[in-house]
């Protein structure tokens, strides 16, 4: 029986997929950091811009997620908003979960 818009199967699937999603997102961030460090600018400017960027990025769900069951829908919405995943990445999830997520991201 669905719980808060998702099933036990959805929860298990989410727990299985989140680490791969986060690894891919952090790989993307690392490439962006390399670009930032490769710019033609003062080393100190690059350092402080990178420090600020990492400080902001580390709070994103694509880097560190609150893994309480009650936060799963919010985590998925955040992952989509951050660009860590696309709605298509939810293809294996239940229809009710996808409907709830679609409702929030289209608001």
C-alpha positions as CSV (number, residue, x, y, z in Angstrom):
1,X,0.0,0.0,0.0
2,X,1.4,3.4,-0.9
3,X,2.8,5.6,1.9
4,X,3.0,9.3,1.3
5,X,2.9,8.9,-2.5
6,X,5.3,6.0,-2.7
7,X,5.5,2.3,-2.1
8,X,8.1,0.2,-0.2
9,X,9.4,-0.8,-3.6
10,X,10.0,2.8,-4.5
11,X,11.8,3.4,-1.2
12,X,14.1,0.4,-1.8
13,X,14.7,1.5,-5.4
14,X,15.6,5.0,-4.3
15,X,18.0,3.7,-1.7
16,X,19.6,1.6,-4.4
17,X,20.0,4.4,-6.9
18,X,20.9,7.4,-4.8
19,X,24.6,6.6,-4.5
20,X,25.0,6.3,-8.2
21,X,23.1,9.5,-8.8
22,X,25.2,11.3,-6.3
23,X,28.5,9.9,-7.7
24,X,27.5,11.1,-11.2
25,X,26.5,14.5,-9.9
26,X,29.7,14.9,-7.9
27,X,31.7,13.9,-11.0
28,X,29.9,16.7,-12.9
29,X,30.7,19.2,-10.1
30,X,34.4,18.1,-10.2
31,X,34.6,18.8,-13.9
32,X,33.1,22.3,-13.3
33,X,35.7,22.9,-10.5
34,X,38.5,21.9,-12.9
35,X,37.1,24.4,-15.5
36,X,37.0,27.1,-12.8
37,X,40.6,26.3,-11.7
38,X,41.8,26.3,-15.4
39,X,40.5,29.8,-16.0
40,X,43.0,32.6,-16.7
41,X,42.7,34.4,-13.4
42,X,44.6,35.1,-10.3
43,X,45.2,32.0,-8.2
44,X,43.8,33.6,-5.1
45,X,40.6,34.6,-7.0
46,X,40.2,31.0,-8.3
47,X,40.8,29.6,-4.8
48,X,38.2,31.8,-3.2
49,X,35.6,31.2,-5.9
50,X,36.2,27.5,-5.6
51,X,35.9,27.6,-1.8
52,X,32.6,29.5,-2.1
53,X,31.3,27.1,-4.8
54,X,32.1,24.0,-2.8
55,X,30.5,25.5,0.3
56,X,27.3,26.0,-1.6
57,X,27.4,22.7,-3.5
58,X,28.0,20.5,-0.4
59,X,24.5,21.4,0.9
60,X,22.8,20.0,-2.3
61,X,21.0,16.7,-2.2
62,X,23.2,15.6,-5.1
63,X,26.1,15.7,-2.6
64,X,24.5,14.9,0.8
65,X,21.0,13.6,1.1
66,X,18.8,13.3,4.3
67,X,18.0,9.6,4.0
68,X,14.9,9.5,6.1
69,X,12.0,7.8,4.4
70,X,9.9,10.8,5.0
71,X,12.3,12.9,2.9
72,X,12.4,10.7,-0.2
73,X,10.0,12.8,-2.3
74,X,11.7,16.0,-1.3
75,X,15.1,14.4,-2.1
76,X,13.9,13.4,-5.6
77,X,12.5,16.9,-6.3
78,X,15.7,18.5,-5.2
79,X,17.8,16.1,-7.3
80,X,15.8,17.1,-10.3
81,X,15.9,20.8,-9.5
82,X,19.7,20.6,-9.0
83,X,20.2,18.8,-12.4
84,X,21.5,15.7,-10.7
85,X,18.8,13.5,-12.3
86,X,16.1,14.0,-14.9
87,X,12.5,12.9,-14.6
88,X,13.3,10.1,-17.0
89,X,15.6,8.6,-14.3
90,X,12.4,7.8,-12.4
91,X,11.1,5.4,-15.1
92,X,11.3,2.3,-12.7
93,X,9.4,4.0,-10.0
94,X,5.7,3.7,-9.4
95,X,3.1,5.9,-11.1
96,X,1.9,7.6,-7.9
97,X,5.5,8.7,-7.0
98,X,6.0,10.1,-10.5
99,X,2.7,11.9,-10.3
100,X,3.5,13.5,-7.0
101,X,7.0,14.5,-8.2
102,X,5.7,15.9,-11.5
103,X,3.1,17.9,-9.5
104,X,5.8,19.6,-7.4
105,X,8.3,20.2,-10.2
106,X,5.7,21.8,-12.5
107,X,4.5,24.2,-9.9
